[in-house]
Amino acid sequence: MSWLYIALLALAIAVVAGAEWPRFESRLGGEARQRRERARRKSSLRVVPDDAESDAEDFAASVERDLARLPTFDDRERR
């Protein structure tokens, strides 16, 4: 009878391992390695403070310059 208990125990261990496999794979698999590498790369990045007012003014000046450079035509000149 002891071999039956050993077989049932092995089967129970296999069922638990099969049920928990996705969690093990997410911690130890290829995706986990990619996440760790990405986190390591991101840790060296820094946030650059933005100067919203000067950016808005620069943008407005840029738009005005671009509009001033656009070619225009007058319908009266064509006739």
Steps between C-alpha positions, in 0.01 A plus 500: 500500500789741553573518127145626446553783748828593335333504157213716631748738665698527174178562308395772748840667467472488120151655511612782730811565287285507185256744656776730624712482184386835352602678820840327504554580135412868548769526769767287337421497127610711205243772560628549853852546367377760251309684774809507722717629214244769417476604865879522515509721187218719629672553833774700327251737336416833654211740460584828335301786649299685241455870477142507378471876461810544285408188299158647426656833401759326281227297334286807435799685352580200281143485369502870423831466311367206301180683413695805389707282264202334332450597140178689445305598193223741432212402270491852357863470384425189293248683279 
